[in-house]
Amino acid sequence: MKTVVSGLIAGAVALGAGPAAGADPSQEAAASPGEAEVAFDDATVLAIRAGRVLVRPGVSVEGAVVLVRDGVIEAVGSELEVPEGARVIEGAVCCAGFIDPWSALGLDASVLGDQSTDAATRTADGLDPYGVDHLLAEALAAGVTSVRLQGGQAAAVGGLGAVVRLDPQLSATEALVNDEADIAMAVGLSVDGGMQLVQLPDGSYSMISGARAVDPFDRLSQVERVVSKIEEGRSYLEAQVEYRHELEAWELGIAEKLKESEKDFKKAKKARDKKVAEAEEEGEEYKEKKYKEDKKPKKPKFDAEKEALSLIADGVVPLVVEVHRTAEIRNLLAMTARFNRLRLVIAGGSEALHAAEQLAERKVPVIVWPSLRGTERFDEFDGAGLELAGELAGRGGSVLLGSGGRDGSVTRDLPLLAALTVSHGFGREAAFEALTLGAATTFDLAHRLGSVEAGKDADLLVLDGDPLDTTARVRHVICGGREVVHQED
Amino acid sequence: MLETLTVIATLAAGGDRVDLDAPLVGERTTVFRADEVHLGDGRVLDGGVVFVQDGVIREVGVGLEPPTGAHVVEHDGALTPGLVALHGFEGGGEELLDSTRPFLPGADAATAFNPDHPDFTRSLDCGITAVVLSPPASILCPGTTAVVKTAGAVVVSRRAQLVLGLSTSALKADEFPTSYAGALAALDERFSEPKGAFRSALDGELPLLVKISTRSQIQRALGFLTRHRLRGALYGSYWAEEVVDEIKASAFSVICTPSDPGDDGRWARSIAALSAAGVRLGFGLDAPGRHPHCLRFGAAVAVREGMDPGAALTALTGDAAAIAGVGGRLGRVERGLDADLVLWSGEPMDLASEISAVYVDGKRVRGGER
């Protein structure tokens, strides 16, 4: 019933790490549907002919063709001719592959649970997608083509997150789309309370690890810790910038002196020779004139963690903070307001509704983890209700949807959970954007992922119907230009 | 046998309460008109009309003229029977649990639940209008199930199914029986000289709900059950993928174990395979451990795996009610059955479809108008 295509499509070989790494983001404008004049002369092209192509959220073309070459979308349009010899895939709807911006799929379990990570810890170093081929295949078949992974999930500072493709044929390195997608931190998460014996409804007993909430003062100090980390990054950055300026000034000064001395070299030599001769005549020792040289500025000491933290202080990568309670969210917003380059992202945000206006005003996206838990749940913040996404969006907030970053197998079910948020007040278009361009934009990958436009990586789905209609089946999945899933009835 | 029972139940339910042939009184009638009326048995009426009076469905069809004075509910979307969750502990909790003896056939789940428990309200929010409360199969025979409406916690049927625990969790380390063979021997004894509930089960009056888990448990249980010509449903679908043919041949129905997001892919593959083989299916929920939305979520996961959406809806409605022995009263949109209806904004098996309204016994309990 389901096959994960293992053969390679001629030419469209798994280029993995960056088929479009050099793609110019400014080319995006040329991707407007309907226009493209490209000459094709070989059989390395994949053509998707779809009843409707969802080019990007809010923009679709009826009866269009998507041409893919070398892992990259070459053209999209209704007037395009399918080149001779191209492999043709037909379907009702074609859209960008889904992105799970908060996943654990393909991450080594020990890296996920590592409590000793710091800002410079690279999640990319903890990838282990080899033992979970079946999970990768299931997630792909459900339409998820890439994920953001985060090591040190429960650690105070989780380190640098990574965005990877799920194609099981790619090595861990090839699968990397962005190895410095963000830096993650956590505030107020429950800590491990040890093993507890719990009786299940069917009468059997089970040992499960218990959650223990941290007290309110601890939680507030954790907000301060986040702020001090950003501050460390900023100071480091300032010291670096200052050093560069000083060094520049120093080098300039030296250069000027050199130039000066070169210009007057002959005159100075003559004067010196004369003085040496005079000294000899008088039987005295010649004393060289001493020049006081400006001290060379000292390079600030290299610090890997601070170097990483400077990325968030400078807004090079976003800072993702998993935080749930209203008080901590408000404090975090208030205390980080002065960092004008900081790009804050909230993960979880179970009680974010009470800070919805501030979040919207600051344009802080919230990655909501919609979950289905019974009344008996272990940690009250283990996943949010189905209404949260719609409620936040209703107050003008920017909302992404993620699978919670704890259990890799949930990524496969993210599209179904997203559909459930649609039935609980989240707009269909908003949910689609959250799973595609919204996630790509938040993690600086909008030039490569999240929409069906020329120049972007070919991560594409071909479905029976609307991507969020759970009765519509995913028929083909293209990941990095390679067809990785083909499902028939 | 079950069909005969169904007919009797129909008479007892609809027939007793209302005269289905009496003329409709407009003022007491609510007429539902929907883009699609899903009957609960796989059939769909485009532009269907449903007449409800005194809590009972009186007419179902296309192009029926509403009686004068009837209240008409026009719905831009789908109408389905209320969903039936087949296995759970809603409002029961530990009240249902007694593991002191291996046999408690007289224990009645209807006597052991809190009708005000929030589980019922939560289920209703998710379109579930009836749940089957079950004593946990932690012993060989923990008792009988009860079918309860989530609105008002009204018991529709008590002693609905006789529960047998044929998974290893029914075996104790220090109490008879300690082995699977011992358990089957003990049950053999009960069914060889049957009394009470065991007699009713043998006579086909009381369907069984048999909790199993692994493949070998399925095979051994089916061997035992077919030897005694027993009927009913297996509870436990996870390992069914490789033993679909044996289950099909046994004529036993299967109640699917509930699914959480992230559950192993085998879970959905087994259900899709059972459905493809034509095994009658229903879904368990096991609230309060699970969110009531897990019921339809699980069905949607099976649909993603290839199960027909229509078959999935039948498993959540008509077939579920039939498995619980209340097919003559619940689970379908049909003349004489209880008017437990759900209005959806779109396809009922599309998780993006909203629940617009829920009606139980013809009365609106969620959303909608009147």
Interface residues (C-beta under 8 A of the other chain):
Chain A: M1 K2 H134 E138 A142 Q199 L200 P201 D202 G203 S204 S371 L372 R373 G374 T375 E376 L386 S403 D407 S409 V410 R412 D413 L416 L417 A419 L420 V422 S423 H424 R428 A431 L468 D469 T470 T471 R473 D489
Chain B: F89 G93 E94 L97 S99 P118 D119 R122 P136 A137 S138 S169 D260 P261 G262 D263 D264 G265 A272 D286 A287 P288 G289 R290 H291 H293 C294 F297 A300 V301 V303 R304 E305 G306 P309 S345 G346 E347 M349 D350 L351 A352 S353 E354 I355
